[in-house]
Amino acid sequence: MTLVSADVLIGACVPHVPDGKVCYALSRLFHFFNEQIQLEETLSSGTKHQALRALLSVLSILDLSLEKIAKNRGERARDTVIIVVEALRCAVKLYIVSQEREIFTNFEGKGSRRAIEGEWEEVSTNLERESAEARSEGDGLLLLGEILHILRPFLFCVIERLVLRRQLRRLGKGEGPPNSYGSWLLLAGSFWMDFLSDRSSGAALARREVDLLELGVRSAESLRSTTGPRTGTGILTREASLTRAMMRFAEQKEELRRRKMQWLLYLLRSPLFQLICEPVAKTTDKVLGRAPLIGSLSNYAMQLLMHIQSHHFYTSGSS
């Protein structure tokens, strides 16, 4: 997980240039479509799922720019844009997961991995014929984990922006105290959803791992019992299925590790940020700020941290 990306640095270095982040997003968007053309995975020739994944990539590129533009029009406009983007992202992911019955993997900017995803449905047919019963037992856990993971960012932003903040504004408290009871309850509920999602998806992957090991043993036994040259279409197809299934399994395990790393983003969310990170960062900046050379770097790091925390899509973990 990379918390500090190039667009973060641009936004922090040129905070008085409102179009800096937009220009960077447009350059990323141009690079994305150029990559699609080179990989021959354009929306016109790709499958429906590839088109939806391309839409998710476009949202990941533009979400910060849309938030920046909406913020200039006021907090309510910003809240509306954030909720709309999260709702669209949530709906697309839920549809893909419901169709593929697989852990949703982040394929942004990795065309070679998207090619594997396009072949997975066809490749896994041979595996499902032999382990349909075992896989069906894990499907419920997998879907539960993915639904929780996808719904969590959307529910978090809706409750935070439509319920908590608007209630505080109605009471005349502005943004309200960051350590309010409702904020802590929302943060705890959000983490609980992430934790249950990780446990459910992890349990489903554990069953898949057992299935793959059993199928690998069966494949080895069938090869040993085969007489003559081992170049038949059935044997080659079975080996290709196992290889690709293992590659897909490795990707899904990596995705779960990436999601766990994103739990660190909770330190940048209110009220945990105001309770732990901000006091520690200010104290460190105050101590190191007296040093001739290190002081400027410490001040820059402090500004960068505050810049990251002030943007929803840097800390939401939804992309």
N, C-alpha and C positions, 0 to 999 in steps of 0.2 A: 504494500500500500504506500503510495507516495502522497504525503500530505502537502508538500510544497512543489507545485508545478510551475511551468513557465508563465501561465496566465496569472498565477498568484503574484509572482515577482513583478510582472508588468503592472498589475493593478496597484501594488505597493510602491513601486518606484515612480509611477506617474499618476498619483491619485487625483490630480487636478485636471487630467485629460479624460473626460468621460467616454470618449470614443476609442480609447486604447484597448479596453477589453473587448469591445465590439469588433474592432479591426482584427484582433488576434483570433477571435472566434470565427470570423469570416475566412481567415487564412486556413484555420483548421478544417473548416467545412470544405473549402476548395481542395485541400489535400485529401480529405476523405473521399470525395467524389472522383478525384483523379485515381485514387487507389482502386475504387470500384471498377473504373473503366479498364485499368491495367489487369485486374483479376477477372474481367468479363463477368462481373456479378452485379450488373446494373438492375434497376428496378423492373425494367421492361422484360428482361430475360430471366430473372431469378424467380424462385418460388415465392409463395405468399409469406412464408416464414422469413425468408431472406429479406423481403421488402419490409416486414415489420421490424426485423433486427436493424435494418438500415435506418428506419425511423427512430429507433431508440438511440442509435449512435448520433443522429442529428440532434436529438433532444439533449444528449450529454454534452454536445459541443456548444449548443446555444443557450442552455438553461441559465448559466451565470450572466450572460449578456442580457437576456430577457429580464432577469432579476434586477440588474443594474439599471436598465432603462425604466422599469416600472418603479423602482425606488425613487427616481427623480420626480415622479408624479405623486408620490405620497405612500404612506405605509399600507393603506387599504388597497391601492393598485398593486403594490408588491405582494401582499398576501394573496390577492386574486390570482396573479400570475403563477405564484408558487404552487397554489392548490391545483390550478388547471394543469400545469406541467406534471405534477406528481400523480394526478388522477389519470392522465393520458398514459404515462409510463406504467402505472399500476395495471390499467386495463389491458395494455398490449402484452405485458409479461404474463398476466394471468391467462390470457388466451393461448399464448405459446406453450405455457406449461400444461394447460389442460389438453392440448393436442399432442404434445410430445411425451408427456409423462416422464420427464427427465428433469434433473436439477438444472435450473437456469444458469448458464455460464456466461460470463462477460466476455464477448468476442470483439470488443471495440478495438479497431486498428490491427487485427490479427487475421488476415485473410486466409492463411493456411489452415487455421483452426476452424474457420467458418466452413471450409470445404469438408472437413471431417463431419461437422454437424449436419451438412446437407446429405451425407451418405448414411448417417446413423440409422435412420428409420428402415432403410432397405437392408443394411447389414445386420441389424439386430433381429430380423425376422427368423433367421436360423436358430438363434439363441432362444428366442421365445418359444419355439416349438418344443424344446426339450426342458425348459424351466419355467413354463407359464405359471404353474401353480406357485412355485417359490417366489417368482417375481410379483405375482398378484398380492402376496402377503405384504411385500415391502412397498407396493404402490401407494397404499393408504398413508403410511408414514411419510413417504417422500412428498406426496401432494400436501399433506398437512404442514410439513416443514417449509415447502416452497410458498404456500399461501400465506403463512405467517411472515415469512421473509419479505414478500412482495407488499403485503398490506401494511406492514409496520411503518415505513416512511410516510405513506399517505395518511394513515390514521393519526400519526404523530403531528403532522403539520396541520391537519384539519382541526384537531382538538386544541392545539396550541394557538392557532391563529383565529379560529372562528369562535372558540369557547372562552379560553382563558384571557386572551388579550382584549377581546371585545367586551368581556365582562368587566375587566379592569378599567377600560376606557369609559364604560357606562357609569362606573363608580367615581370617575374623575381622578383616577390614579395613574393615568398615562399608561406606560408599559408595565407598571406595577413592580413590586419587589421581586427580584429574580429567585429568591429563596422561599417563595410562597408555598403553602401546602399543596396546592394544585400542581405547581411545577414539579415538585418532588414526586408526586404520585404519577404524573405523566411520564417522567423519566424512568421511574421504576417499572411501570407497565411496558414501556418501550423495550427496556432491557430484557424483561421477562419474555416478551415475544421473540426477541433475537435468540435468547437462550433455548427456548422450546424449539424454535426452528432449527437450531444447530443440532440439538439432540435427536430430533425426528429425522432430519436429513442424514445425519451421521449413522443412525441405526439402519436406515434404508440402504445406505452405501455398504455397510457391513454385511448385510444380506447379499447384496450384489457381488461383493468380493468372494463370499463363499460359493455363490453360483458360478462365478468365473473360474475359480479353482477346480470345482467339480467338472465343469465342461472341459477345462484344460486336461484333466486326467483322462476323461473319456476320449478326447481327441488323440492323446498319446497312445491310449490302448488300441484305438481303431487303426492308427497308423502301424503299430506293431503287428496287428493281425492281418494287415493288408499284404497280399502277395503280388509280386510283379512291380512294375514302375509306379511310383507314387505321384503321378502327374494328372490324375483324373480331375475333372471339373468339380466334383463334389468335395474332394479332399482340399483342393486349392481354395474353394469357396469357404469351407469350414475354417481353414487356417486364417484366411483373410478376415473372417468374421471375428474370430477370437482376438486377432491382433488389433483390429480397430475398436473392438469392445474394450480391450485393456487400455488403449489410448484414451478412449472416452472416459473410462473410469478414473484414470489418472488426472484428467482435466477436472472432473467433478470433485475429486479430493482436493485439488489445488484451489478450486473455487471456495470450498468450505474453509480452507486455511485463510484465504483472502478475506472472507466475511468475518472471521474471528479477529483478524488484524484491524478491521474497521471498528471493532469495539473500542479502540483507543479514541475514536472520535467522540465518545461520550464525555471525555475530559474537556471537550470544546463546546459542549452544549450546556445551556443554562438549566438548572442552577449550579451544576457541578463546576463549571468554568469559573463562576464568581467566587465559589467557595475554596477551590484548590489552585487552579492554574493561574488565574489572574493575580492573586496575592503573591504567589511564588515568583511569577514573572516580574512583577513590579519590584519586589524586594531584590531579586537578582539584578535587575536593570539599575536599581539605585546603588547597589554595591559596586557593580562593574562599571557603572557610568562615570566614575571618578578616574578610571584609568585612561591614559592619553589615547591609545589606539583601540583598545578593547571597548571603550565606552561608546564609540560611534557604532560599532558592530552590535553591541548590546541594545542600543536604542533602536537600531534598524530591525533587529529580531523582535523587539517588543511591538513595534508598529506592524510588522508582518503578522504576528500572532493575532493582534486585534483586528487586522484586516480580514484574516481568515475566519475568525469567529463571528464577524458581523454579517457574513453571507450564508444563507441557508444551504445552498447546494454544495458548499465546501464541507459542511459538517453533517449533512443528512445521511450520507452513505447509501443513497438510493440509486446511483448510477452504476 
